[in-house]
Amino acid sequence: MPGIPAGPVSRCAPHFPHAEGRRSRNTGGVPPMMSIAAARERVLKAVPEPRPETCSLQNARGKILARDVTAPGPLPRFPNSAMDGYAVCLPGAAGKEAPVLPVVGESAAGHPYPDPLEPGTAILISTGARVPDGADRVIPVEQTEPQGDRVRILDPGTAGQHIRRAGEEVKAGDPVAAAGERCTPALLSYLAGLDVDRLDVFSRPAVSIITTGEELVPPGTPLQDGQIRDTNRVFLHSLLRLLTIPVPSAVHVGDDFAATLAAIETARATSQVIVLTGGVSVGTHDHVRQAAAAAGFQPVFWKVNQQPGKPLFFAVGESGLLFGLPGNPVSVMLTSLVYLLPALRKLSGERTAGADPPLRGTFLSPSSPLKPGREKIRLVRITGWEKGLALLRPVPHQQSHRISAVVRAHGYVILPGDWTEIPAGTVWPLTLFPWTVNP
């Protein structure tokens, strides 16, 4: 990945910019509807700069580098053997047949031979063990014939063979990782080998979850008549854990203004982002927008011209961002992926957060009829690949309460509002779910 400018590592809290054009601290004055692209742009514009931190390699997995990394020393650190066999000193060995050399010692991994090797002598050596000064090659054990305290060299080979020279991979001061790169297991292993033990990275934003609704009951609790499982909390908590995002709290409140306000005020003390589900529409039991305003959050938008997830609410405050997602489970899943996920990625230091989907797919068959009006977030399944394009089929029975449709899907597409169907052969950008593997 291209690097980002590396500045001083600050420990200051981020500044959360206010939304443009806002005329009051409550929901008045906010445009009632906007496109998906405009809403995503508003979200990403409101996201503050990521917070740098210094952490150990063990705690850096998945985080984004905030600074370039240079090698503090060479790699390999010392000349070492690429084979099990004998390190020898055979100057002028060309043309000599099967020399017999005295074996004067051994260099094992972690226990090097302490002295320079004299001409015409050999030592036993293990793969990765230090090659002593004076040795000019390593003879693989298969090309030798041990004779007590001596060894016959069946093939002397060439000078320098099977020796890994100090610094042949990396020299001290070489750039080895750029700001903006993700700390993958491979990169962390590489940096550990270079004797790097601490990194400047961007911290992960803490996210608190609040689900609302009198009817919701957590798994494991007996259901009463009219109650359903709190699937939204399970989904959001699992998604954030998958993304290695810390979740200080995940709570449920009923349809009560005071309880909703108290939950928001508690969450903002520990989190940069608060995610609520349900309670964002216009019913008498919907309190999220009013509670958010009472807690000091400024509305950026409410309602997006999309299906599913029209009553989406987004606000900013001095303590962070607040997302009010709809209550239906599929709406929660898709709006969290379209809006929340890019915001979290930007807060985590990813430069490509919110970029256009890199994949494209072609639809093998027409979709069922689409109702024109709102933009559509449609679930799709990949059935194969052809010439770099995913072969797509719309998932049947897509409704905002049917989680099974999401289970059968690999990702989603965003379609214009005036489409009445997806014609067969249509090529369109595709976003995979973050949990999709080898579709």
PLY file of the C-alpha trace (Angstrom):
ply
format ascii 1.0
element vertex 439
property float x
property float y
property float z
element edge 438
property int vertex1
property int vertex2
end_header
0.00 0.00 0.00
1.17 3.57 -0.57
2.41 5.19 2.59
0.75 8.09 4.39
2.76 11.05 5.62
4.41 10.11 8.90
4.02 12.86 11.46
4.71 13.01 15.18
2.83 10.45 17.23
0.20 12.40 19.14
-1.59 11.25 22.26
-4.32 13.91 21.87
-7.98 13.00 21.54
-9.42 13.51 18.03
-11.59 16.46 17.06
-15.00 15.49 15.70
-16.03 18.02 13.04
-19.62 19.21 12.93
-21.89 18.59 9.95
-22.13 21.34 7.36
-25.34 23.30 7.05
-26.68 22.29 10.46
-29.01 24.91 11.88
-29.89 23.51 15.29
-28.97 20.96 17.93
-32.08 18.87 17.29
-33.44 17.08 14.25
-34.87 20.18 12.61
-33.08 21.62 9.59
-31.59 18.32 8.38
-32.48 17.22 4.83
-35.00 14.37 5.23
-33.68 12.13 2.44
-30.45 11.74 0.50
-28.74 9.24 -1.77
-26.56 6.40 -0.51
-23.46 8.05 -1.99
-24.26 11.39 -0.34
-24.94 9.76 3.02
-21.68 7.77 2.89
-19.81 10.95 1.99
-21.34 12.75 4.99
-20.33 9.89 7.28
-16.73 9.76 6.06
-16.41 13.56 6.17
-17.44 13.50 9.84
-14.84 10.87 10.77
-11.88 12.44 12.63
-8.23 11.69 12.09
-7.18 8.29 13.47
-5.40 8.15 16.82
-1.74 7.05 16.74
-0.41 4.82 19.49
2.69 2.76 20.19
2.17 -0.92 20.89
4.00 -4.24 21.01
4.09 -6.64 18.08
1.73 -8.94 19.98
-0.92 -6.19 20.12
-0.42 -4.84 16.59
-2.19 -7.58 14.62
-4.62 -6.09 12.11
-3.72 -2.47 12.90
-2.44 0.07 10.37
1.11 1.41 10.59
1.27 5.11 11.45
4.98 5.44 10.55
7.43 3.93 8.12
9.61 1.20 9.61
13.33 0.87 8.84
15.55 -2.08 9.68
17.53 -1.54 12.89
20.07 -4.11 11.73
20.85 -6.51 8.90
18.97 -9.66 7.99
20.41 -12.22 8.31
22.23 -10.82 11.34
25.23 -13.10 10.73
26.40 -15.51 8.01
24.62 -18.82 8.49
24.31 -22.17 6.84
21.50 -23.04 4.44
22.17 -26.80 4.85
23.06 -29.46 7.37
26.59 -30.61 6.63
30.15 -29.34 7.05
31.54 -25.83 6.92
34.99 -26.07 5.36
37.92 -23.95 4.35
39.07 -25.21 0.97
41.04 -22.50 -0.83
42.05 -23.65 -4.26
39.85 -26.76 -4.07
39.01 -26.76 -7.77
40.27 -29.90 -9.47
41.00 -31.77 -6.25
39.17 -35.02 -5.80
37.65 -36.17 -2.51
39.85 -34.36 0.01
39.81 -35.73 3.54
39.68 -33.05 6.25
39.96 -33.14 10.05
36.71 -32.23 11.85
37.76 -29.74 14.54
34.40 -28.82 16.09
30.73 -28.02 15.54
28.50 -25.01 14.98
24.93 -25.70 16.07
21.93 -23.37 15.94
22.33 -21.02 18.89
25.77 -22.41 19.74
28.33 -21.12 17.22
31.88 -22.43 16.76
33.99 -19.78 18.53
37.17 -19.68 16.43
38.09 -18.87 12.82
38.33 -21.96 10.63
41.85 -22.83 9.49
42.51 -23.80 5.85
42.09 -27.50 5.20
39.75 -28.10 8.17
36.04 -28.69 8.65
33.36 -28.39 11.33
29.94 -29.97 11.57
27.23 -27.34 10.98
23.45 -27.24 11.28
20.98 -25.33 9.14
20.76 -21.76 10.49
23.96 -22.06 12.54
26.60 -19.36 12.28
29.29 -19.93 9.66
32.65 -19.12 11.28
35.17 -16.74 9.85
37.50 -18.52 7.45
34.90 -20.98 6.13
34.40 -20.49 2.41
31.57 -22.94 1.72
29.18 -25.47 3.23
29.19 -29.05 1.97
25.77 -30.79 2.33
25.94 -33.94 4.44
24.80 -35.98 1.44
28.03 -35.05 -0.36
30.32 -36.25 2.44
31.60 -39.49 3.93
32.36 -39.33 7.69
35.54 -41.20 8.76
35.74 -40.94 12.56
37.21 -37.55 13.41
37.72 -36.80 9.72
35.40 -36.34 6.75
35.85 -37.14 3.07
34.45 -34.42 0.80
32.92 -36.20 -2.20
32.06 -32.97 -4.03
33.87 -29.77 -2.98
31.37 -27.60 -4.85
32.12 -23.91 -5.27
33.23 -21.11 -2.96
30.33 -19.41 -1.18
27.81 -22.19 -1.73
25.04 -22.71 0.87
26.09 -19.69 2.94
23.52 -17.01 3.70
25.51 -13.78 3.92
24.81 -11.20 6.63
22.55 -8.46 5.25
21.86 -10.21 1.96
18.10 -9.81 2.51
18.01 -6.47 4.36
20.72 -3.99 5.34
20.55 -1.77 8.42
18.50 1.33 7.62
16.63 -0.21 4.71
12.88 0.61 4.57
10.96 -2.56 5.43
7.33 -1.39 5.91
5.46 1.76 4.94
2.97 3.83 6.89
-0.49 2.75 5.85
0.33 -0.96 5.66
-1.71 -3.42 7.67
0.08 -5.44 10.33
-0.49 -8.92 8.95
0.88 -12.05 10.66
3.55 -12.27 7.94
4.64 -8.64 8.39
4.79 -8.97 12.18
6.89 -12.12 11.86
9.23 -10.32 9.43
9.62 -7.35 11.79
10.26 -9.64 14.76
13.09 -11.23 12.79
14.55 -7.76 12.31
14.48 -7.21 16.10
11.64 -4.68 15.95
9.54 -5.05 19.11
7.34 -1.93 19.14
5.40 -0.17 16.38
3.65 3.16 15.85
0.18 2.22 14.66
-3.31 3.69 14.56
-5.51 2.55 17.42
-8.75 0.71 16.85
-11.83 2.80 17.69
-13.87 1.48 20.60
-17.51 0.83 19.70
-20.46 0.43 22.07
-23.65 -1.34 21.00
-27.12 -0.45 22.24
-30.10 -2.42 20.97
-33.59 -1.10 21.68
-37.00 -2.70 21.76
-39.32 -4.16 24.38
-39.67 -7.36 22.36
-35.97 -8.30 22.25
-34.59 -11.07 24.47
-30.97 -12.33 24.52
-30.20 -15.93 23.54
-30.57 -18.34 26.44
-33.42 -16.47 28.12
-36.90 -18.06 27.90
-39.15 -16.32 25.37
-42.55 -15.00 26.39
-45.45 -14.41 24.03
-44.62 -11.61 21.57
-40.87 -11.67 22.24
-38.07 -12.40 19.77
-34.32 -12.91 20.01
-31.96 -9.93 20.07
-30.20 -10.98 16.86
-28.93 -7.44 16.18
-26.67 -7.42 19.22
-25.28 -10.86 18.28
-24.58 -9.71 14.71
-22.93 -6.40 15.57
-20.82 -7.86 18.35
-19.66 -10.71 16.08
-18.90 -8.31 13.21
-16.82 -6.02 15.41
-14.93 -8.96 16.90
-14.20 -10.18 13.37
-12.73 -6.76 12.60
-10.75 -6.79 15.89
-12.67 -3.69 17.02
-12.90 -3.38 20.84
-16.45 -3.38 22.24
-16.50 -1.88 25.76
-20.23 -2.54 26.16
-23.13 -4.20 24.35
-26.42 -3.57 26.14
-30.14 -3.67 25.51
-32.74 -1.12 26.61
-36.48 -1.05 26.25
-38.50 1.54 24.38
-37.90 4.19 27.01
-36.44 7.67 26.54
-34.70 7.88 29.91
-33.14 4.42 29.56
-31.98 5.17 26.02
-30.43 8.49 27.10
-28.68 6.86 30.06
-27.25 4.12 27.83
-25.91 6.70 25.33
-24.31 8.78 28.10
-22.67 5.70 29.59
-21.40 4.51 26.21
-19.86 7.82 25.17
-17.54 7.73 28.20
-15.72 4.68 26.82
-16.31 4.70 23.05
-15.55 6.75 19.97
-18.52 5.22 18.18
-21.99 4.34 19.48
-24.26 2.07 17.42
-27.94 1.80 18.25
-30.53 -0.40 16.56
-34.23 0.32 16.40
-36.08 3.35 17.73
-35.14 5.65 14.82
-38.48 5.92 13.04
-41.48 8.17 13.85
-43.49 5.97 16.22
-44.40 6.88 19.77
-41.90 4.29 21.05
-38.95 5.57 18.94
-36.63 7.61 21.19
-33.14 7.33 19.70
-33.00 10.66 17.86
-34.39 12.61 20.79
-32.12 10.85 23.28
-29.08 11.47 21.06
-29.92 15.19 20.90
-30.37 15.32 24.67
-26.94 13.72 25.06
-25.39 16.49 22.94
-25.11 14.76 19.58
-25.71 16.90 16.50
-27.75 15.25 13.70
-26.04 14.98 10.32
-28.83 13.16 8.50
-31.94 11.09 9.07
-33.45 8.90 6.36
-31.67 7.73 3.22
-33.35 7.02 -0.10
-32.56 3.31 0.11
-34.13 -0.09 0.54
-33.69 -1.61 3.04
-32.77 0.81 5.82
-34.58 4.05 4.98
-34.79 5.40 8.59
-31.01 5.58 9.09
-29.82 8.21 11.58
-26.28 9.60 11.93
-25.03 12.21 14.39
-21.76 13.59 15.77
-20.78 14.80 19.21
-17.71 15.98 21.06
-17.10 12.41 22.18
-17.54 10.68 18.83
-19.97 9.35 16.24
-23.45 7.91 16.71
-25.23 5.60 14.28
-28.93 4.90 14.68
-29.61 1.85 12.54
-33.10 0.54 11.74
-34.47 -2.30 13.83
-35.09 -5.01 11.24
-32.15 -7.44 11.24
-31.31 -7.39 7.52
-31.49 -3.59 7.56
-29.06 -3.58 10.49
-26.66 -5.90 8.68
-26.61 -4.00 5.41
-26.53 -0.46 6.80
-23.72 -1.42 9.17
-21.71 -2.72 6.20
-22.47 0.24 3.91
-22.00 3.06 6.47
-20.53 1.91 9.79
-17.78 -0.30 8.34
-16.17 2.43 6.15
-16.23 4.82 9.12
-14.49 2.28 11.35
-11.89 1.60 8.69
-11.13 5.29 8.31
-10.94 5.70 12.09
-8.48 2.78 12.09
-6.18 4.56 9.63
-7.13 2.81 6.39
-6.62 5.19 3.49
-8.94 3.28 1.14
-11.98 3.37 3.45
-15.06 4.17 1.39
-13.35 3.48 -1.94
-15.33 1.94 -4.77
-15.64 -1.86 -4.62
-12.68 -3.49 -6.40
-14.72 -6.44 -7.67
-17.20 -6.58 -10.52
-19.71 -9.24 -11.36
-22.10 -10.16 -14.14
-25.65 -11.34 -13.52
-26.42 -14.72 -15.07
-30.19 -14.28 -15.02
-32.63 -11.40 -14.57
-33.78 -10.55 -11.08
-37.34 -10.60 -9.85
-39.13 -7.27 -10.47
-37.81 -4.30 -8.48
-40.05 -1.51 -7.24
-38.74 1.80 -8.60
-38.16 4.74 -6.29
-35.44 4.03 -3.74
-31.89 2.82 -4.36
-31.59 -0.89 -3.67
-29.00 -2.74 -1.59
-29.41 -6.22 -3.06
-27.91 -9.47 -1.81
-26.06 -11.60 -4.36
-24.47 -15.02 -4.47
-21.35 -15.91 -6.49
-21.67 -19.11 -8.50
-18.29 -18.97 -10.22
-15.74 -16.77 -11.97
-15.15 -16.01 -15.65
-12.58 -13.64 -17.16
-12.09 -11.87 -13.85
-15.82 -11.32 -13.27
-17.87 -12.93 -10.52
-20.88 -14.79 -11.87
-23.80 -13.49 -9.83
-27.32 -14.53 -8.98
-29.66 -12.45 -6.82
-30.55 -14.18 -3.57
-34.30 -14.95 -3.49
-36.74 -13.80 -0.81
-34.95 -10.61 0.17
-36.92 -8.95 2.94
-35.72 -6.88 5.86
-36.63 -9.54 8.43
-35.20 -12.61 6.60
-31.69 -13.20 7.92
-31.56 -16.45 5.94
-31.15 -14.41 2.75
-27.94 -12.85 4.15
-26.68 -16.29 5.18
-27.01 -17.48 1.56
-25.32 -14.40 0.10
-21.64 -13.63 -0.49
-22.04 -9.86 -0.75
-24.21 -7.05 -2.07
-24.64 -4.60 -4.94
-26.12 -1.10 -4.84
-28.58 -0.43 -7.67
-30.11 2.83 -8.97
-33.60 3.67 -7.76
-35.17 3.73 -11.21
-34.31 0.11 -12.07
-37.27 -2.25 -12.32
-35.09 -5.37 -12.69
-31.48 -6.48 -13.05
-31.16 -7.57 -16.70
-29.19 -10.74 -17.42
-25.63 -9.90 -18.48
-25.45 -6.72 -16.41
-21.89 -6.04 -15.17
-21.91 -4.21 -11.84
-19.61 -3.37 -8.88
-19.79 -5.91 -6.07
-18.86 -5.70 -2.38
-18.10 -8.94 -0.55
-19.05 -9.42 3.08
-16.01 -9.19 5.37
-16.67 -12.80 6.44
-16.88 -14.19 2.89
-14.05 -16.63 2.16
-13.37 -18.29 -1.22
-16.80 -17.72 -2.81
0 1
1 2
2 3
3 4
4 5
5 6
6 7
7 8
8 9
9 10
10 11
11 12
12 13
13 14
14 15
15 16
16 17
17 18
18 19
19 20
20 21
21 22
22 23
23 24
24 25
25 26
26 27
27 28
28 29
29 30
30 31
31 32
32 33
33 34
34 35
35 36
36 37
37 38
38 39
39 40
40 41
41 42
42 43
43 44
44 45
45 46
46 47
47 48
48 49
49 50
50 51
51 52
52 53
53 54
54 55
55 56
56 57
57 58
58 59
59 60
60 61
61 62
62 63
63 64
64 65
65 66
66 67
67 68
68 69
69 70
70 71
71 72
72 73
73 74
74 75
75 76
76 77
77 78
78 79
79 80
80 81
81 82
82 83
83 84
84 85
85 86
86 87
87 88
88 89
89 90
90 91
91 92
92 93
93 94
94 95
95 96
96 97
97 98
98 99
99 100
100 101
101 102
102 103
103 104
104 105
105 106
106 107
107 108
108 109
109 110
110 111
111 112
112 113
113 114
114 115
115 116
116 117
117 118
118 119
119 120
120 121
121 122
122 123
123 124
124 125
125 126
126 127
127 128
128 129
129 130
130 131
131 132
132 133
133 134
134 135
135 136
136 137
137 138
138 139
139 140
140 141
141 142
142 143
143 144
144 145
145 146
146 147
147 148
148 149
149 150
150 151
151 152
152 153
153 154
154 155
155 156
156 157
157 158
158 159
159 160
160 161
161 162
162 163
163 164
164 165
165 166
166 167
167 168
168 169
169 170
170 171
171 172
172 173
173 174
174 175
175 176
176 177
177 178
178 179
179 180
180 181
181 182
182 183
183 184
184 185
185 186
186 187
187 188
188 189
189 190
190 191
191 192
192 193
193 194
194 195
195 196
196 197
197 198
198 199
199 200
200 201
201 202
202 203
203 204
204 205
205 206
206 207
207 208
208 209
209 210
210 211
211 212
212 213
213 214
214 215
215 216
216 217
217 218
218 219
219 220
220 221
221 222
222 223
223 224
224 225
225 226
226 227
227 228
228 229
229 230
230 231
231 232
232 233
233 234
234 235
235 236
236 237
237 238
238 239
239 240
240 241
241 242
242 243
243 244
244 245
245 246
246 247
247 248
248 249
249 250
250 251
251 252
252 253
253 254
254 255
255 256
256 257
257 258
258 259
259 260
260 261
261 262
262 263
263 264
264 265
265 266
266 267
267 268
268 269
269 270
270 271
271 272
272 273
273 274
274 275
275 276
276 277
277 278
278 279
279 280
280 281
281 282
282 283
283 284
284 285
285 286
286 287
287 288
288 289
289 290
290 291
291 292
292 293
293 294
294 295
295 296
296 297
297 298
298 299
299 300
300 301
301 302
302 303
303 304
304 305
305 306
306 307
307 308
308 309
309 310
310 311
311 312
312 313
313 314
314 315
315 316
316 317
317 318
318 319
319 320
320 321
321 322
322 323
323 324
324 325
325 326
326 327
327 328
328 329
329 330
330 331
331 332
332 333
333 334
334 335
335 336
336 337
337 338
338 339
339 340
340 341
341 342
342 343
343 344
344 345
345 346
346 347
347 348
348 349
349 350
350 351
351 352
352 353
353 354
354 355
355 356
356 357
357 358
358 359
359 360
360 361
361 362
362 363
363 364
364 365
365 366
366 367
367 368
368 369
369 370
370 371
371 372
372 373
373 374
374 375
375 376
376 377
377 378
378 379
379 380
380 381
381 382
382 383
383 384
384 385
385 386
386 387
387 388
388 389
389 390
390 391
391 392
392 393
393 394
394 395
395 396
396 397
397 398
398 399
399 400
400 401
401 402
402 403
403 404
404 405
405 406
406 407
407 408
408 409
409 410
410 411
411 412
412 413
413 414
414 415
415 416
416 417
417 418
418 419
419 420
420 421
421 422
422 423
423 424
424 425
425 426
426 427
427 428
428 429
429 430
430 431
431 432
432 433
433 434
434 435
435 436
436 437
437 438
